[in-house]
């Protein structure tokens, strides 16, 4: 689960995939390509992380998704890894 802030509305959404460059999540938010968002998530041994991102693609809901949630691709803008 991820925290998701967009247009002054905060919610908890399901994260599908996450990597160094971004995250794929599911949401019913009426968001459009190019919008800026803030995403919060937990990294084991590091704690909670907050990053800014931008919507880079939106996929329609899967046919078997009863909640009809779009799959939203977010590109991270300020996530830094320190070893």
Buried (B, 14 or more C-beta within 10 A) or exposed (E): EBBBBBEEEEEEBBBEEBEEEBBBBBBEBEBEEEBEBBBBBEEEEEEEEEBBBBBEEBEEBEEEEEEEBBBBBBBBEEBEEEE
